[in-house]
Amino acid sequence: MSHKRIPKRKAAIAVGGVAALGAAAFLLPMANASQDNASGATATAPKTLKSASDASDLASQLQDLLGQAFAGSYYDSGKQQLVVNVISGDNNIVVQAEKAGAVVRQVQNSNSELAAVAQTLKTKATIPGTAWAVDPKTNKVVVTADSTVTGSKWDTLQSTVQSLGSNMATLKKSSGTFKTLVSGGDAIFSQVQDGTVRCSLGFNVTASDGSPAFLTAGHCGVAAKDWSDSETGQPIATVDQAQFPGNGDFSLVKYNDATTQAPSEVNIGNGQTVAINQAVDATVGETVFRMGSTTGLHDGQVTGLDATVNFQSETDPNGVDTVTGLIQTNVCAEAGDSGGSLFTQDGGAVGMTSGGSGDCTSGGETFFQPVTAALQATGATLGDGGAGAGAGDASATADPSATAGDQNGAGDQAGGDQIGGTADPSATAGDQSGTGDATGTGDQSGTGDETGTGDQSGTGADNTSSSN
């Protein structure tokens, strides 16, 4: 990453990740964004939705149309159809949803009943290392416990879930440990009292006052105020707003130079970028892609929305940092990926990496801050910060028909220095050795920890010595 290219000319930090590593078949050929009925289909046949964003739009329409009868939805990527849950036995409700183009399932549990389940869990089972989210495919709340939930904590969680009834909630174990994951994407750094904090830029935006800025994880903004594009460089950006824990995990960080041009794109390395053209809500079942400077490019599916995660507090050994409103996925992540970009194949900004469990060898659960919620809370808008261009005006455009592989040592590529490249990322990215280590290790200040101890100097950011 080239610090010398930051001042006035353009930011040496582009949106999101740099080094791609291990994403199988990264982006399939770009789908037509239109919604088409199957050839010869009747008026009530399900629509073929060629992108998850189309499915999200249809789901929003049906939620408004069906009201209390709406009980969640998900995208069937194999059939390219939206499946909508309804709780009413009223045939008129089913007809309305089918006419709109959805596949309709009648289910038992309403959204309000599932929300009540989540509230019970919050009251009785807010235990570090636990998480829960509604799974529309099963019409239940899925509760996950990491490897630290043992003994009396496990007994409490298990009994609480059992009391809810097997038709309302299920419990599963995760082999890893839920932690926020520092770093990822184009690495950004901050010097704190006990060492170096490393996080990742998520998406470039324009702040409400018109100044160039970027979004990243909230626990990064709580950890440190001033950020640089290199471990020993001078600060180039300052935290304006930060939320963590509580209702979200996001920060708005403003570039110190008001003339900084911050392109709206995700850097996937080797001069290749994917233009980011809009902020979109996640849809359960859709395929998403995550960039991180430690593990590079990986893909997976959205598995839950409005997830609650109970991280072990970094400042209180007996405390818990609860974060709500997150996106749950099965996309892998490791230490060094926090704040990095979660996006869709057609250039939709979905989220920023918050935390999770597991690794990119065995898999796991990962949680993301929704971009739409962060924009609404901060008043920022997606797009080229300070460049006078709209969100779709990034100079590099994605051509997701080829590969994003062989990006050796790409972890030190400055995103802003990749303008003009054409992304060609449809195949694997598994050959990117040595990627993502802005300091040569993927960890902070050569220790693997943010503070040299595995803790964040009492700030709320996470250490990078573990993948979770």
Secondary structure, DSSP 4 states (H G I P E B T S, - for coil): --GGGTTTT--S--BS-------TT-SPSPPPSSEEEPTT--TTSPEEESSHHHHHHHHHHHHHHHGGGEEEEEEETTTTEEEEEE----HHHHHHHHHHT-EEEE-S--HHHHHHHHHHHHHH---TTEEEEEETTTTEEEEEE-TT--HHHHHHHHHHHHHH-TTTEEEEE-SS--EE----SEEEEEEETTEEEEEEE-EEEE-TTS-EEEEE-HHHHHH-SEEBSSTTSPP-EEEEEEE-SBS--EEEEEESSTT--B-SEEEEETTEEEE--EE----TT-EEEEEETTTEEEEEEEEEEEEEEEEEPSS-TT-EEEEEEEEEE-----TT-TT-EEE-TTSEEEEEEEEESSBTTTB--EEEEEHHHHHHHHT-EESBBTTTB-TT--SS-B-TTS-----TTGGG--GGGGTT--B--SS--TT-TTTT-TTSSSSSTTTTSSSSSSS-TTSS---SSS--
